[in-house]
Amino acid sequence: MSGVDYAPEADDDLVGVVDYIARDKPEAARIWIKKIRETCATIASHAEIGELRKGFGVPGGQSFSVGNYVIFFRHTEDGIVTFDVKSKQQVEKFNIEIVDA
């Protein structure tokens, strides 16, 4: 069975985004976190999902977009490790390059 592990940084990112959304829209925050976790589970079950990312400091790092956010992960024998979740604006700011497979 493919599983999802969340690095502490990813957990911190998720909590931060949920807290921010929940200030004005608590139900939207619950829906958002559910969608992110479901997407991570889907990625873990399908090794072909995701784009390689160069310059993010994680060998084999990949990404997958969900709405205005990007999930950064790497595949493992047991699924994936999610190591970061950033807004698309943050990704553009840090100029994280997509590598063609």
C-alpha positions in Angstrom: 0.0 0.0 0.0 1.3 3.5 -0.9 1.5 5.9 2.0 2.2 9.5 2.5 4.7 10.9 5.1 4.8 14.6 5.8 8.1 16.2 6.7 7.9 18.7 9.6 8.2 21.6 7.1 5.2 20.3 5.1 3.2 20.0 8.3 4.1 23.6 9.2 3.1 24.8 5.8 -0.2 23.1 5.9 -1.0 24.4 9.4 -0.1 27.9 8.3 -2.3 27.8 5.2 -5.2 26.3 7.1 -5.0 28.9 9.9 -4.8 31.7 7.3 -7.9 30.4 5.3 -9.8 29.6 8.5 -9.7 33.2 9.7 -12.4 34.1 7.3 -13.7 30.8 5.9 -13.4 27.9 8.3 -15.3 25.5 6.1 -13.1 26.4 3.1 -10.0 25.6 5.2 -11.4 22.1 6.0 -12.1 21.5 2.3 -8.7 22.7 1.3 -6.8 20.5 3.7 -8.9 17.5 2.7 -8.2 18.1 -1.0 -4.4 18.4 -0.3 -4.3 15.2 1.7 -6.4 13.3 -1.0 -4.1 14.6 -3.7 -1.0 13.4 -1.8 -2.6 10.0 -1.4 -3.2 9.9 -5.2 0.3 10.9 -6.0 1.6 8.2 -3.7 -0.3 5.6 -5.6 0.8 6.8 -9.1 4.6 7.1 -9.6 4.0 8.8 -12.9 2.4 11.9 -11.4 4.5 15.0 -10.9 7.1 17.1 -12.5 10.8 16.9 -11.6 12.1 20.0 -9.8 15.7 21.2 -10.0 17.2 23.5 -7.5 14.9 22.7 -4.6 17.6 20.9 -2.7 15.9 17.5 -2.6 17.3 14.8 -4.9 14.5 13.3 -6.9 12.2 16.1 -5.9 9.0 16.5 -7.8 5.9 18.7 -7.7 2.2 18.7 -8.4 -0.1 21.7 -8.4 -3.4 21.8 -6.6 -5.3 25.1 -7.1 -3.0 28.0 -6.1 -0.6 25.7 -4.3 2.2 23.4 -5.2 3.0 20.1 -3.3 6.7 19.2 -3.3 7.5 15.5 -2.7 9.7 12.6 -3.6 8.7 9.0 -4.2 9.9 6.3 -1.9 9.4 2.5 -1.9 6.4 3.0 0.4 4.7 6.0 -1.3 5.9 9.6 -1.0 7.4 12.0 1.4 5.8 15.4 1.1 8.4 17.9 2.1 6.9 21.3 1.3 3.6 23.0 0.2 4.0 26.5 -1.2 1.7 28.9 -3.0 2.4 29.4 -6.7 3.5 33.0 -5.9 6.2 31.6 -3.5 7.3 29.2 -6.2 7.7 32.0 -8.7 9.5 34.2 -6.2 12.1 31.4 -5.5 12.3 30.6 -9.2 12.1 26.9 -8.7 12.8 25.3 -12.1 10.7 22.6 -13.7 12.8 20.0 -15.5 11.4 18.2 -18.5 11.3 14.5 -17.9 
